[in-house]
Amino acid sequence: MGEKPVSDTREGIFEEDGTLIVRGLEYIERIASALASRTRLEILRLVREKELDIGEIAEKIRQSKANASAQVKRLEDAGLVKTGYRPGQRGVKKVCWTNIKEVRILLD
């Protein structure tokens, strides 16, 4: 299958070339919890395609900006997305993106 072995044995969440590598029960639980929501999976798919602000995400998932922001925060805390601020029409807006293509959970 051509997968390269992960020689690093540290526990944690690490990003390597678009792959999120997760090792250790605490970290696996954090990632699994973040991925356990259909809404968060949809957000992940959307921001994989292009950078979106919270308002755009809320519109696409048909939920409030407050809920969209809370869902993005869960993904961000798990290391699945990144956020930043960009100039908006009235102040700044929070934007979200990811380059994660794969999540690899190591059970060793």
C-alpha positions in Angstrom: 0.0 0.0 0.0 3.0 2.3 0.0 2.4 3.9 3.4 5.6 5.1 5.1 6.1 3.9 8.7 5.7 6.4 11.5 8.9 6.0 13.5 8.1 8.7 16.1 6.8 7.0 19.2 5.7 10.2 21.1 2.0 10.4 22.1 0.1 13.3 20.8 -1.4 14.8 17.6 1.1 15.6 14.8 0.6 16.9 11.3 2.8 15.5 8.5 2.2 16.3 4.8 -1.6 16.6 5.1 -1.9 13.6 7.4 -2.9 14.0 11.1 -1.1 11.4 13.1 -2.7 10.5 16.5 -1.1 8.3 19.1 -2.1 7.8 22.7 -5.5 7.1 24.2 -6.2 10.7 25.4 -5.4 12.1 21.9 -7.3 9.4 20.1 -10.4 10.2 22.2 -10.0 13.9 21.5 -9.9 13.3 17.7 -12.7 10.7 17.8 -14.9 13.1 19.7 -14.3 15.9 17.3 -15.1 13.6 14.3 -18.2 12.1 16.0 -20.5 14.9 14.7 -22.0 15.0 11.3 -22.0 18.8 11.4 -18.2 18.9 12.2 -17.5 16.4 9.4 -19.5 18.6 7.0 -17.5 21.7 8.1 -14.2 19.7 7.7 -15.3 18.8 4.1 -16.3 22.4 3.3 -13.1 24.0 4.5 -11.0 21.3 2.9 -12.3 22.7 -0.4 -11.6 26.3 0.4 -11.1 28.8 3.2 -14.5 30.0 4.6 -15.4 32.5 7.2 -17.8 31.6 10.1 -20.7 33.3 8.4 -20.2 31.3 5.2 -19.9 28.1 7.2 -23.1 28.9 9.2 -25.0 29.5 6.0 -23.7 26.3 4.3 -24.6 24.1 7.3 -27.8 26.0 8.0 -27.1 26.8 11.6 -26.4 30.0 13.6 -23.1 31.7 13.5 -22.7 31.0 17.2 -23.2 27.2 16.7 -20.9 27.2 13.6 -18.2 29.0 15.7 -18.5 26.5 18.5 -18.2 23.6 16.1 -15.2 25.1 14.4 -13.6 25.6 17.9 -14.0 21.9 18.6 -12.3 21.1 15.3 -9.6 23.6 16.0 -8.9 22.3 19.5 -8.4 18.8 18.0 -5.9 20.2 15.4 -8.2 19.3 12.5 -8.6 22.9 11.2 -6.8 26.2 11.5 -8.3 29.6 12.0 -7.2 33.2 11.5 -8.7 36.7 11.0 -9.1 38.6 7.8 -10.4 42.1 7.2 -14.2 42.2 6.7 -16.7 44.9 5.8 -17.1 45.8 9.5 -13.9 45.0 11.3 -12.4 41.5 11.0 -13.9 38.1 10.4 -12.7 34.7 11.5 -11.8 32.4 8.7 -11.2 28.6 8.8 -9.2 26.2 6.6 -7.4 22.9 6.7 -5.0 20.9 4.6 -5.7 17.6 6.4 -6.5 14.9 3.9 -6.1 11.9 6.2 -6.3 11.1 9.9 -4.2 8.2 11.0 -4.8 6.7 14.4 -2.0 4.6 15.8 -3.0 2.1 18.5 0.5 1.0 19.5 
